[in-house]
Each structure stands twice: as structure tokens, then as C-alpha cells.
Amino acid sequence: MKNLLIVASLLAASSAVAADNSFYRCSNGNGERLIEVIYPQGTPVPCEVAYTKAEGREVLWRAANTEGFCEQKAAEFAEKQQSWGWQCELEQRPAIAQPIELQGVEKEVHVLSPDDMPEPVQLPEITDEVEETVVETIETQSQAIVSDAEAVVEPVVEQVVETVEDKVMTVSEAVSTQ
């Protein structure tokens, strides 16, 4: 069973499309757990491995550069679940993702399909007047920040100068008395 699980995992990792539609469903009595590789951008990387059980869902691993990392971690974790007595099977989602039902968990895990995505919003064109107002606001805010910084720094600098002057006077007096 362990070899079958690893072979199935390698086959799933061989292409982003196949991996994108697969997950491990682990069961033990009435308990059920899911181990999913998620591709937020629809590409092999970045990816993350999500683990769902009755207590909730958490992300166990993430990868930004190494293709196959998440698939390998999911397979290894499914194997570890099996060593704990769980039976894990690699399953495929339909081409258009449907909610995955997990027994004993009240929350459903939903995977967005392209039809669920909101329509793009057309932003209004920025006029010269708006651009000037934005530039003036940034300049005014920048000047206020500089003024505030000067107000904080100036007394500190004055205190340091006074302290240095006092030390120079003390040293000068000590040298002149010798």
C-alpha cells in the first residue's frame, strides 16, 4: 500500500493539472482527514499543503520555488497518517471543483472555479487635476513629516551639543590646572 501511495503521488506531481485535481482522503473509523496540495496561482509553484481534520484546517508547508515539493510533502504526510492507523487514498476532483465533504466537520472546504471569480472592475481615468491634487497632498504630508522629525530631533541634538561642550570645558579646565 505504501508503494502504491508513493507511485500515485509521483504520478499526481508529474503535471500541475493532474496535481491540481488530486487530494488524499484519510479515514479511521468514523474519522476523516484531508491532505490537499493547493496552487493559489494555478501553477506548480507557489503551492501549499493544507491539512483538514475535525479540529479545523491548517497549512503545513509552503513552497515558492521548488516544483514537486508540496506533492512530496503531501505524500509523505499521507504515509505518516497510514503509520498511525489511518487509511489514505489519493482521489481526484471533478474538472470543475466541487466542495469537498468531510465527515465530522461542520465547515465545508470550497474550491473556487473560474465561474466564481468576480468580474474585473474598470477604474476611472486619472485626470491632470486629480494627479495634481495627489502630488500636492503627498508633498504637504512629506513636509509635515519632516517638520515633525525636526521637532523631535532638534532638542536631542541641542542636548548632545551642550553635553559635549560641558565635557570639553571640563577637560580644558583639567588640562589648564596641571
Backbone torsions as a table, in degrees:
resi	resn	phi	psi	omega
1	MET	NA	-39.2	-179.3
2	LYS	-61.6	-45.2	-180.0
3	ASN	-64.6	-39.0	178.6
4	LEU	-62.8	-40.2	179.8
5	LEU	-64.3	-44.0	-179.7
6	ILE	-67.4	-43.2	178.6
7	VAL	-62.3	-44.0	178.8
8	ALA	-62.3	-38.4	179.4
9	SER	-65.8	-42.1	179.4
10	LEU	-65.6	-38.0	177.0
11	LEU	-65.1	-39.9	179.3
12	ALA	-66.5	-34.7	-178.3
13	ALA	-77.9	-12.0	-174.2
14	SER	-69.6	-21.0	174.4
15	SER	-145.8	143.9	-176.2
16	ALA	-62.7	-35.8	-178.0
17	VAL	-65.1	-46.7	-179.8
18	ALA	-65.1	-43.1	-179.1
19	ALA	-65.8	-34.7	-178.7
20	ASP	-62.6	-25.0	-176.6
21	ASN	-104.2	11.7	-177.0
22	SER	-120.1	156.5	177.2
23	PHE	-159.3	162.7	176.9
24	TYR	-100.1	131.0	172.6
25	ARG	-110.4	117.0	-178.2
26	CYS	-110.6	133.9	-179.5
27	SER	-131.9	151.8	177.9
28	ASN	-153.6	102.7	-174.0
29	GLY	64.6	-125.6	178.1
30	ASN	-88.5	-7.1	-178.5
31	GLY	-81.1	149.8	179.8
32	GLU	-144.6	142.4	179.9
33	ARG	-137.1	151.1	177.6
34	LEU	-121.8	140.9	173.8
35	ILE	-125.2	112.9	-175.1
36	GLU	-120.8	143.1	168.9
37	VAL	-99.5	125.1	-175.6
38	ILE	-114.1	135.4	179.2
39	TYR	-115.4	92.5	-174.8
40	PRO	-58.8	-30.4	-178.0
41	GLN	-105.2	5.0	179.2
42	GLY	75.8	13.1	178.7
43	THR	-120.3	163.4	-178.0
44	PRO	-58.1	-30.2	172.7
45	VAL	-138.3	143.1	1.6
46	PRO	-72.2	159.1	178.2
47	CYS	-147.6	166.3	174.9
48	GLU	-148.4	154.2	177.9
49	VAL	-106.9	116.9	179.4
50	ALA	-104.2	141.2	-178.6
51	TYR	-122.8	121.1	-179.0
52	THR	-118.3	128.5	174.7
53	LYS	-140.4	-178.0	-174.3
54	ALA	-55.7	-33.5	-177.8
55	GLU	-76.1	-14.4	179.9
56	GLY	140.1	-168.2	-176.0
57	ARG	-121.0	141.0	176.1
58	GLU	-145.1	154.0	176.3
59	VAL	-93.7	123.2	-177.1
60	LEU	-91.6	-38.3	-178.3
61	TRP	-141.4	153.9	173.5
62	ARG	-137.3	149.8	174.2
63	ALA	-139.5	138.1	179.2
64	ALA	-109.2	-20.5	-172.1
65	ASN	-127.4	-30.6	-170.7
66	THR	-96.0	108.1	176.9
67	GLU	-65.6	139.2	177.7
68	GLY	90.6	-13.4	-178.3
69	PHE	-60.8	-49.0	-176.4
70	CYS	-66.1	-40.8	179.2
71	GLU	-62.0	-41.6	179.7
72	GLN	-65.0	-44.9	-179.5
73	LYS	-64.1	-39.6	178.8
74	ALA	-63.4	-43.3	179.8
75	ALA	-64.7	-43.3	179.2
76	GLU	-63.5	-39.7	-179.0
77	PHE	-70.3	-36.0	175.7
78	ALA	-63.8	-39.3	177.6
79	GLU	-63.7	-40.4	178.6
80	LYS	-64.6	-40.5	177.0
81	GLN	-58.6	-40.7	179.5
82	GLN	-64.4	-36.6	178.7
83	SER	-67.2	-19.4	177.3
84	TRP	-92.0	4.5	177.4
85	GLY	100.3	2.5	178.1
86	TRP	-86.0	149.1	175.3
87	GLN	-102.8	117.0	-176.8
88	CYS	-112.9	134.1	178.0
89	GLU	-126.1	137.8	174.8
90	LEU	-80.5	124.7	-178.2
91	GLU	-122.3	160.6	178.9
92	GLN	-111.9	140.0	172.3
93	ARG	-85.0	155.4	171.6
94	PRO	-61.5	162.2	-178.4
95	ALA	-55.4	-42.1	173.0
96	ILE	-97.9	117.2	-171.5
97	ALA	-61.4	136.6	175.9
98	GLN	-112.9	157.4	176.3
99	PRO	-58.9	141.1	177.8
100	ILE	-92.6	126.3	179.3
101	GLU	-94.1	130.7	-179.2
102	LEU	-121.3	118.2	-178.4
103	GLN	-63.2	136.4	176.8
104	GLY	85.3	-0.1	177.4
105	VAL	-117.8	126.0	-176.7
106	GLU	-76.4	-30.2	179.5
107	LYS	-81.2	141.6	175.7
108	GLU	-98.8	147.9	175.1
109	VAL	-98.3	119.2	-178.7
110	HIS	-109.8	136.9	176.3
111	VAL	-109.7	127.5	-178.0
112	LEU	-75.0	138.8	173.0
113	SER	-103.3	168.1	179.2
114	PRO	-56.4	-29.9	179.6
115	ASP	-69.4	-21.9	-179.0
116	ASP	-82.1	-10.9	-175.0
117	MET	-75.1	141.4	179.1
118	PRO	-70.1	157.5	177.9
119	GLU	-71.1	145.1	176.8
120	PRO	-62.9	147.7	-180.0
121	VAL	-105.0	132.2	177.5
122	GLN	-86.8	117.7	179.5
123	LEU	-80.1	146.5	179.3
124	PRO	-68.4	154.5	179.6
125	GLU	-72.5	140.2	179.4
126	ILE	-86.9	121.4	-179.6
127	THR	-83.7	167.0	178.0
128	ASP	-61.0	-37.3	-179.6
129	GLU	-64.0	-43.5	178.7
130	VAL	-65.0	-42.8	179.9
131	GLU	-61.7	-42.3	177.9
132	GLU	-62.3	-41.8	179.4
133	THR	-62.8	-42.2	179.0
134	VAL	-63.6	-45.6	-179.7
135	VAL	-62.3	-44.5	179.3
136	GLU	-61.8	-41.5	179.8
137	THR	-63.4	-43.2	179.5
138	ILE	-64.4	-42.9	179.3
139	GLU	-63.4	-43.1	179.2
140	THR	-62.6	-45.5	179.3
141	GLN	-64.3	-39.1	178.9
142	SER	-63.5	-43.6	178.8
143	GLN	-62.8	-39.9	179.0
144	ALA	-64.3	-40.1	179.1
145	ILE	-65.4	-42.8	178.8
146	VAL	-63.4	-43.9	178.7
147	SER	-60.8	-44.4	178.2
148	ASP	-60.9	-42.0	-179.9
149	ALA	-65.3	-42.6	178.2
150	GLU	-62.4	-40.1	-179.7
151	ALA	-63.6	-31.7	179.5
152	VAL	-81.9	-41.8	-173.8
153	VAL	-76.6	-39.0	-174.4
154	GLU	-55.1	-49.8	178.8
155	PRO	-62.4	-34.1	179.1
156	VAL	-66.8	-43.6	179.1
157	VAL	-62.9	-43.4	178.7
158	GLU	-59.6	-42.9	179.9
159	GLN	-64.2	-41.2	178.6
160	VAL	-64.2	-43.3	179.2
161	VAL	-61.5	-44.3	178.2
162	GLU	-60.5	-44.0	-180.0
163	THR	-62.7	-43.5	179.4
164	VAL	-64.8	-43.6	178.6
165	GLU	-60.2	-43.1	178.1
166	ASP	-60.5	-43.0	-179.6
167	LYS	-65.5	-40.9	179.3
168	VAL	-63.5	-42.2	179.2
169	MET	-62.9	-43.2	-179.6
170	THR	-62.6	-43.6	179.2
171	VAL	-66.3	-42.9	179.8
172	SER	-60.9	-44.0	178.5
173	GLU	-63.7	-41.2	-179.5
174	ALA	-64.7	-39.3	-178.8
175	VAL	-70.5	-39.1	-177.4
176	SER	-72.3	-25.1	178.6
177	THR	-81.7	-9.7	-178.0
178	GLN	-87.2	NA	NA
